[in-house]
Amino acid sequence: MTIALGTPTVDGVCEAMAALREWQDDEAPMQLHPGDIGWHYRFGPAETAPVIRTWSRAGRIVAVGMLDSPTLFRMTVAPDAFQDEDLARRLVEDLSLPERGVLPAGAVSVEAPVGLLLHDLLSTEGWGVDDPWTPLFRDLTEPVADPGVRIAPIGPDQAQDFADVLRSAFHTSRPTSEYRHAMSAGPFHADARCLGAYDDQGEVAAVVTVWSAGPGRPGLVEPMGVHEDHRGRGYGRAITVAGASALRKLGSSSARVCTPSSYAGAVATYRAAGFEVRPEVRDRIRLG
């Protein structure tokens, strides 16, 4: 049966999000989450829809991907299609041939969940592996302890504080106050909670945004950051605990996050917040 590759319209992104919500499960490996697309909406709908790709068969979406940057494609497939050979071969072709419009020419990386037949086929085609990432998981069955610092929502009025913390945390000039405003205006903002941890002087020390995939499904931490002036004081643990609590209130069964294994401090922070380390994963890389 024919598999159709498509790029959704702005309205069509909701269909891809619905598929991703349905595919989230506590027993599934780390994979593309609806919150990943929700976070990308900080660039606005006109910048988000064109980077989404869907693969459909008989009218049903069986794979969803997002070009997270010009050289990184993040994707997952329906749970019952992990070992689907027809789909895997079609994905390999579309990912390998720039003329298909999924990936540009040159060196690129693909993030895909462990267990896909796709990985075996990419190895056969000569794709390599990139640096390791560490997935972390926290069960939310039981109530989450108080984080121990003042926590408050980060709304549009605190947009500049949100941007300042992320700029400092990730040593980048990219985050702006418009990120927060665009997120608020996005169609998926009801699934998100954006929180700040405050010091004794009322300054925002750390921020987190968490994303629900619906009741009974794992939620996502994306992003979390601590201002460099407040590092080493427990604010990263506190804001992560607060994010987990917010997800539990939204009905999430668990909280997930994935960070480069080389970021030892980040891994330690998540572990301190009650997250368990899962086996490392690696992106696939196609050299130019």
TORKOL-4160 file (C-alpha; in steps of 0.2 Angstrom, whole numbers, padded with zeros to 4 digits, m for minus):
288
<pt num="1" X="0000" Y="0000" Z="0000"/>
<pt num="2" X="0007" Y="0017" Z="m0005"/>
<pt num="3" X="0015" Y="0028" Z="0009"/>
<pt num="4" X="0013" Y="0046" Z="0006"/>
<pt num="5" X="0025" Y="0059" Z="0012"/>
<pt num="6" X="0017" Y="0076" Z="0016"/>
<pt num="7" X="0020" Y="0093" Z="0024"/>
<pt num="8" X="0005" Y="0099" Z="0034"/>
<pt num="9" X="m0003" Y="0116" Z="0033"/>
<pt num="10" X="m0004" Y="0127" Z="0048"/>
<pt num="11" X="m0021" Y="0119" Z="0052"/>
<pt num="12" X="m0014" Y="0101" Z="0048"/>
<pt num="13" X="m0001" Y="0102" Z="0062"/>
<pt num="14" X="m0015" Y="0098" Z="0074"/>
<pt num="15" X="m0017" Y="0081" Z="0065"/>
<pt num="16" X="0001" Y="0077" Z="0067"/>
<pt num="17" X="0000" Y="0082" Z="0086"/>
<pt num="18" X="m0015" Y="0071" Z="0089"/>
<pt num="19" X="m0005" Y="0056" Z="0082"/>
<pt num="20" X="0010" Y="0060" Z="0093"/>
<pt num="21" X="m0001" Y="0061" Z="0108"/>
<pt num="22" X="m0009" Y="0044" Z="0104"/>
<pt num="23" X="0009" Y="0036" Z="0103"/>
<pt num="24" X="0016" Y="0042" Z="0119"/>
<pt num="25" X="0017" Y="0028" Z="0132"/>
<pt num="26" X="0027" Y="0025" Z="0148"/>
<pt num="27" X="0034" Y="0009" Z="0141"/>
<pt num="28" X="0039" Y="0017" Z="0124"/>
<pt num="29" X="0057" Y="0023" Z="0122"/>
<pt num="30" X="0061" Y="0041" Z="0122"/>
<pt num="31" X="0054" Y="0048" Z="0106"/>
<pt num="32" X="0047" Y="0064" Z="0098"/>
<pt num="33" X="0034" Y="0071" Z="0109"/>
<pt num="34" X="0020" Y="0084" Z="0105"/>
<pt num="35" X="0028" Y="0096" Z="0117"/>
<pt num="36" X="0043" Y="0096" Z="0105"/>
<pt num="37" X="0032" Y="0104" Z="0092"/>
<pt num="38" X="0023" Y="0114" Z="0105"/>
<pt num="39" X="0040" Y="0122" Z="0110"/>
<pt num="40" X="0045" Y="0125" Z="0092"/>
<pt num="41" X="0029" Y="0136" Z="0091"/>
<pt num="42" X="0040" Y="0149" Z="0099"/>
<pt num="43" X="0045" Y="0153" Z="0081"/>
<pt num="44" X="0026" Y="0155" Z="0076"/>
<pt num="45" X="0015" Y="0144" Z="0066"/>
<pt num="46" X="0022" Y="0150" Z="0049"/>
<pt num="47" X="0039" Y="0144" Z="0054"/>
<pt num="48" X="0033" Y="0128" Z="0062"/>
<pt num="49" X="0021" Y="0120" Z="0049"/>
<pt num="50" X="0035" Y="0120" Z="0035"/>
<pt num="51" X="0047" Y="0109" Z="0046"/>
<pt num="52" X="0035" Y="0095" Z="0050"/>
<pt num="53" X="0034" Y="0080" Z="0039"/>
<pt num="54" X="0021" Y="0066" Z="0040"/>
<pt num="55" X="0020" Y="0049" Z="0032"/>
<pt num="56" X="0003" Y="0042" Z="0029"/>
<pt num="57" X="m0004" Y="0025" Z="0023"/>
<pt num="58" X="m0023" Y="0023" Z="0019"/>
<pt num="59" X="m0026" Y="0040" Z="0027"/>
<pt num="60" X="m0018" Y="0036" Z="0043"/>
<pt num="61" X="m0002" Y="0045" Z="0049"/>
<pt num="62" X="0011" Y="0032" Z="0053"/>
<pt num="63" X="0027" Y="0043" Z="0056"/>
<pt num="64" X="0030" Y="0061" Z="0061"/>
<pt num="65" X="0046" Y="0071" Z="0060"/>
<pt num="66" X="0051" Y="0088" Z="0063"/>
<pt num="67" X="0067" Y="0097" Z="0056"/>
<pt num="68" X="0072" Y="0105" Z="0073"/>
<pt num="69" X="0087" Y="0114" Z="0065"/>
<pt num="70" X="0094" Y="0114" Z="0047"/>
<pt num="71" X="0104" Y="0098" Z="0052"/>
<pt num="72" X="0094" Y="0089" Z="0064"/>
<pt num="73" X="0078" Y="0079" Z="0061"/>
<pt num="74" X="0068" Y="0072" Z="0075"/>
<pt num="75" X="0055" Y="0058" Z="0072"/>
<pt num="76" X="0045" Y="0044" Z="0078"/>
<pt num="77" X="0033" Y="0031" Z="0071"/>
<pt num="78" X="0017" Y="0023" Z="0076"/>
<pt num="79" X="0020" Y="0009" Z="0090"/>
<pt num="80" X="0013" Y="m0005" Z="0078"/>
<pt num="81" X="0025" Y="0001" Z="0064"/>
<pt num="82" X="0042" Y="0000" Z="0073"/>
<pt num="83" X="0047" Y="m0016" Z="0063"/>
<pt num="84" X="0037" Y="m0011" Z="0047"/>
<pt num="85" X="0049" Y="m0015" Z="0033"/>
<pt num="86" X="0039" Y="m0005" Z="0020"/>
<pt num="87" X="0039" Y="0010" Z="0031"/>
<pt num="88" X="0057" Y="0008" Z="0036"/>
<pt num="89" X="0063" Y="0007" Z="0018"/>
<pt num="90" X="0053" Y="0022" Z="0013"/>
<pt num="91" X="0060" Y="0032" Z="0027"/>
<pt num="92" X="0077" Y="0028" Z="0023"/>
<pt num="93" X="0075" Y="0034" Z="0005"/>
<pt num="94" X="0066" Y="0050" Z="0010"/>
<pt num="95" X="0080" Y="0053" Z="0023"/>
<pt num="96" X="0094" Y="0049" Z="0012"/>
<pt num="97" X="0089" Y="0059" Z="m0004"/>
<pt num="98" X="0089" Y="0078" Z="m0002"/>
<pt num="99" X="0078" Y="0079" Z="m0017"/>
<pt num="100" X="0064" Y="0071" Z="m0007"/>
<pt num="101" X="0063" Y="0088" Z="0003"/>
<pt num="102" X="0065" Y="0080" Z="0020"/>
<pt num="103" X="0084" Y="0084" Z="0024"/>
<pt num="104" X="0096" Y="0095" Z="0015"/>
<pt num="105" X="0112" Y="0089" Z="0007"/>
<pt num="106" X="0127" Y="0088" Z="0018"/>
<pt num="107" X="0130" Y="0082" Z="0035"/>
<pt num="108" X="0114" Y="0079" Z="0045"/>
<pt num="109" X="0108" Y="0070" Z="0060"/>
<pt num="110" X="0092" Y="0060" Z="0063"/>
<pt num="111" X="0084" Y="0057" Z="0081"/>
<pt num="112" X="0073" Y="0041" Z="0081"/>
<pt num="113" X="0068" Y="0030" Z="0095"/>
<pt num="114" X="0077" Y="0014" Z="0099"/>
<pt num="115" X="0069" Y="m0002" Z="0092"/>
<pt num="116" X="0065" Y="0005" Z="0075"/>
<pt num="117" X="0070" Y="m0006" Z="0060"/>
<pt num="118" X="0075" Y="0010" Z="0052"/>
<pt num="119" X="0091" Y="0010" Z="0062"/>
<pt num="120" X="0096" Y="m0007" Z="0055"/>
<pt num="121" X="0093" Y="0000" Z="0037"/>
<pt num="122" X="0102" Y="0016" Z="0040"/>
<pt num="123" X="0117" Y="0006" Z="0046"/>
<pt num="124" X="0117" Y="m0004" Z="0030"/>
<pt num="125" X="0117" Y="0012" Z="0020"/>
<pt num="126" X="0132" Y="0018" Z="0029"/>
<pt num="127" X="0125" Y="0030" Z="0042"/>
<pt num="128" X="0135" Y="0032" Z="0058"/>
<pt num="129" X="0131" Y="0037" Z="0076"/>
<pt num="130" X="0133" Y="0053" Z="0084"/>
<pt num="131" X="0137" Y="0058" Z="0103"/>
<pt num="132" X="0127" Y="0049" Z="0116"/>
<pt num="133" X="0112" Y="0057" Z="0125"/>
<pt num="134" X="0104" Y="0052" Z="0142"/>
<pt num="135" X="0086" Y="0049" Z="0143"/>
<pt num="136" X="0078" Y="0052" Z="0161"/>
<pt num="137" X="0061" Y="0046" Z="0168"/>
<pt num="138" X="0051" Y="0050" Z="0183"/>
<pt num="139" X="0036" Y="0041" Z="0188"/>
<pt num="140" X="0022" Y="0052" Z="0194"/>
<pt num="141" X="0010" Y="0040" Z="0202"/>
<pt num="142" X="0014" Y="0047" Z="0219"/>
<pt num="143" X="0013" Y="0065" Z="0225"/>
<pt num="144" X="0028" Y="0076" Z="0221"/>
<pt num="145" X="0037" Y="0084" Z="0236"/>
<pt num="146" X="0037" Y="0103" Z="0239"/>
<pt num="147" X="0052" Y="0110" Z="0229"/>
<pt num="148" X="0058" Y="0120" Z="0244"/>
<pt num="149" X="0058" Y="0137" Z="0235"/>
<pt num="150" X="0045" Y="0150" Z="0229"/>
<pt num="151" X="0038" Y="0144" Z="0213"/>
<pt num="152" X="0026" Y="0155" Z="0202"/>
<pt num="153" X="0019" Y="0154" Z="0184"/>
<pt num="154" X="0029" Y="0163" Z="0171"/>
<pt num="155" X="0016" Y="0172" Z="0160"/>
<pt num="156" X="0018" Y="0184" Z="0146"/>
<pt num="157" X="0022" Y="0198" Z="0159"/>
<pt num="158" X="0037" Y="0189" Z="0164"/>
<pt num="159" X="0043" Y="0185" Z="0146"/>
<pt num="160" X="0059" Y="0195" Z="0147"/>
<pt num="161" X="0064" Y="0186" Z="0163"/>
<pt num="162" X="0060" Y="0169" Z="0154"/>
<pt num="163" X="0072" Y="0174" Z="0140"/>
<pt num="164" X="0085" Y="0181" Z="0151"/>
<pt num="165" X="0087" Y="0165" Z="0161"/>
<pt num="166" X="0087" Y="0154" Z="0145"/>
<pt num="167" X="0100" Y="0165" Z="0137"/>
<pt num="168" X="0111" Y="0164" Z="0152"/>
<pt num="169" X="0108" Y="0145" Z="0155"/>
<pt num="170" X="0112" Y="0140" Z="0137"/>
<pt num="171" X="0125" Y="0154" Z="0133"/>
<pt num="172" X="0115" Y="0160" Z="0118"/>
<pt num="173" X="0108" Y="0176" Z="0112"/>
<pt num="174" X="0093" Y="0167" Z="0103"/>
<pt num="175" X="0079" Y="0167" Z="0117"/>
<pt num="176" X="0069" Y="0183" Z="0117"/>
<pt num="177" X="0054" Y="0189" Z="0126"/>
<pt num="178" X="0044" Y="0185" Z="0110"/>
<pt num="179" X="0047" Y="0166" Z="0113"/>
<pt num="180" X="0035" Y="0167" Z="0128"/>
<pt num="181" X="0022" Y="0178" Z="0119"/>
<pt num="182" X="0022" Y="0166" Z="0104"/>
<pt num="183" X="0020" Y="0151" Z="0115"/>
<pt num="184" X="0005" Y="0159" Z="0123"/>
<pt num="185" X="m0003" Y="0162" Z="0107"/>
<pt num="186" X="0000" Y="0145" Z="0100"/>
<pt num="187" X="m0014" Y="0132" Z="0098"/>
<pt num="188" X="m0005" Y="0120" Z="0110"/>
<pt num="189" X="m0002" Y="0131" Z="0125"/>
<pt num="190" X="m0016" Y="0123" Z="0135"/>
<pt num="191" X="m0005" Y="0108" Z="0136"/>
<pt num="192" X="0010" Y="0118" Z="0144"/>
<pt num="193" X="0015" Y="0125" Z="0160"/>
<pt num="194" X="0029" Y="0138" Z="0162"/>
<pt num="195" X="0036" Y="0141" Z="0179"/>
<pt num="196" X="0049" Y="0151" Z="0188"/>
<pt num="197" X="0059" Y="0148" Z="0204"/>
<pt num="198" X="0063" Y="0164" Z="0213"/>
<pt num="199" X="0077" Y="0168" Z="0225"/>
<pt num="200" X="0075" Y="0178" Z="0242"/>
<pt num="201" X="0076" Y="0195" Z="0233"/>
<pt num="202" X="0062" Y="0190" Z="0221"/>
<pt num="203" X="0073" Y="0187" Z="0206"/>
<pt num="204" X="0070" Y="0173" Z="0194"/>
<pt num="205" X="0083" Y="0160" Z="0196"/>
<pt num="206" X="0077" Y="0146" Z="0185"/>
<pt num="207" X="0063" Y="0142" Z="0173"/>
<pt num="208" X="0055" Y="0127" Z="0166"/>
<pt num="209" X="0042" Y="0123" Z="0153"/>
<pt num="210" X="0033" Y="0106" Z="0154"/>
<pt num="211" X="0021" Y="0099" Z="0141"/>
<pt num="212" X="0007" Y="0086" Z="0143"/>
<pt num="213" X="0002" Y="0073" Z="0130"/>
<pt num="214" X="m0014" Y="0070" Z="0139"/>
<pt num="215" X="m0020" Y="0061" Z="0155"/>
<pt num="216" X="m0011" Y="0044" Z="0158"/>
<pt num="217" X="0003" Y="0048" Z="0146"/>
<pt num="218" X="0021" Y="0054" Z="0149"/>
<pt num="219" X="0024" Y="0072" Z="0149"/>
<pt num="220" X="0040" Y="0081" Z="0143"/>
<pt num="221" X="0052" Y="0094" Z="0151"/>
<pt num="222" X="0057" Y="0106" Z="0137"/>
<pt num="223" X="0066" Y="0117" Z="0142"/>
<pt num="224" X="0073" Y="0119" Z="0159"/>
<pt num="225" X="0087" Y="0132" Z="0163"/>
<pt num="226" X="0096" Y="0140" Z="0178"/>
<pt num="227" X="0103" Y="0157" Z="0177"/>
<pt num="228" X="0122" Y="0156" Z="0179"/>
<pt num="229" X="0121" Y="0168" Z="0194"/>
<pt num="230" X="0111" Y="0156" Z="0203"/>
<pt num="231" X="0120" Y="0139" Z="0199"/>
<pt num="232" X="0125" Y="0127" Z="0213"/>
<pt num="233" X="0111" Y="0132" Z="0225"/>
<pt num="234" X="0098" Y="0119" Z="0221"/>
<pt num="235" X="0087" Y="0129" Z="0209"/>
<pt num="236" X="0089" Y="0117" Z="0195"/>
<pt num="237" X="0082" Y="0103" Z="0206"/>
<pt num="238" X="0068" Y="0114" Z="0213"/>
<pt num="239" X="0062" Y="0120" Z="0197"/>
<pt num="240" X="0062" Y="0102" Z="0189"/>
<pt num="241" X="0053" Y="0095" Z="0204"/>
<pt num="242" X="0040" Y="0110" Z="0202"/>
<pt num="243" X="0038" Y="0105" Z="0183"/>
<pt num="244" X="0035" Y="0087" Z="0188"/>
<pt num="245" X="0022" Y="0092" Z="0200"/>
<pt num="246" X="0013" Y="0103" Z="0187"/>
<pt num="247" X="0013" Y="0088" Z="0175"/>
<pt num="248" X="0005" Y="0077" Z="0188"/>
<pt num="249" X="m0008" Y="0090" Z="0190"/>
<pt num="250" X="m0011" Y="0089" Z="0172"/>
<pt num="251" X="m0014" Y="0070" Z="0173"/>
<pt num="252" X="0003" Y="0065" Z="0166"/>
<pt num="253" X="0008" Y="0047" Z="0171"/>
<pt num="254" X="0027" Y="0051" Z="0171"/>
<pt num="255" X="0039" Y="0065" Z="0166"/>
<pt num="256" X="0053" Y="0063" Z="0153"/>
<pt num="257" X="0068" Y="0073" Z="0147"/>
<pt num="258" X="0084" Y="0069" Z="0137"/>
<pt num="259" X="0100" Y="0078" Z="0138"/>
<pt num="260" X="0118" Y="0076" Z="0131"/>
<pt num="261" X="0127" Y="0063" Z="0141"/>
<pt num="262" X="0142" Y="0076" Z="0141"/>
<pt num="263" X="0131" Y="0088" Z="0152"/>
<pt num="264" X="0135" Y="0079" Z="0168"/>
<pt num="265" X="0128" Y="0093" Z="0178"/>
<pt num="266" X="0111" Y="0092" Z="0169"/>
<pt num="267" X="0111" Y="0073" Z="0172"/>
<pt num="268" X="0115" Y="0076" Z="0190"/>
<pt num="269" X="0101" Y="0089" Z="0192"/>
<pt num="270" X="0088" Y="0078" Z="0185"/>
<pt num="271" X="0093" Y="0064" Z="0196"/>
<pt num="272" X="0092" Y="0075" Z="0211"/>
<pt num="273" X="0074" Y="0079" Z="0206"/>
<pt num="274" X="0069" Y="0061" Z="0206"/>
<pt num="275" X="0072" Y="0056" Z="0188"/>
<pt num="276" X="0080" Y="0039" Z="0184"/>
<pt num="277" X="0093" Y="0037" Z="0171"/>
<pt num="278" X="0089" Y="0026" Z="0156"/>
<pt num="279" X="0101" Y="0018" Z="0143"/>
<pt num="280" X="0110" Y="0030" Z="0132"/>
<pt num="281" X="0104" Y="0034" Z="0115"/>
<pt num="282" X="0112" Y="0041" Z="0099"/>
<pt num="283" X="0107" Y="0050" Z="0084"/>
<pt num="284" X="0110" Y="0043" Z="0067"/>
<pt num="285" X="0122" Y="0054" Z="0057"/>
<pt num="286" X="0124" Y="0055" Z="0038"/>
<pt num="287" X="0140" Y="0063" Z="0033"/>
<pt num="288" X="0141" Y="0075" Z="0018"/>
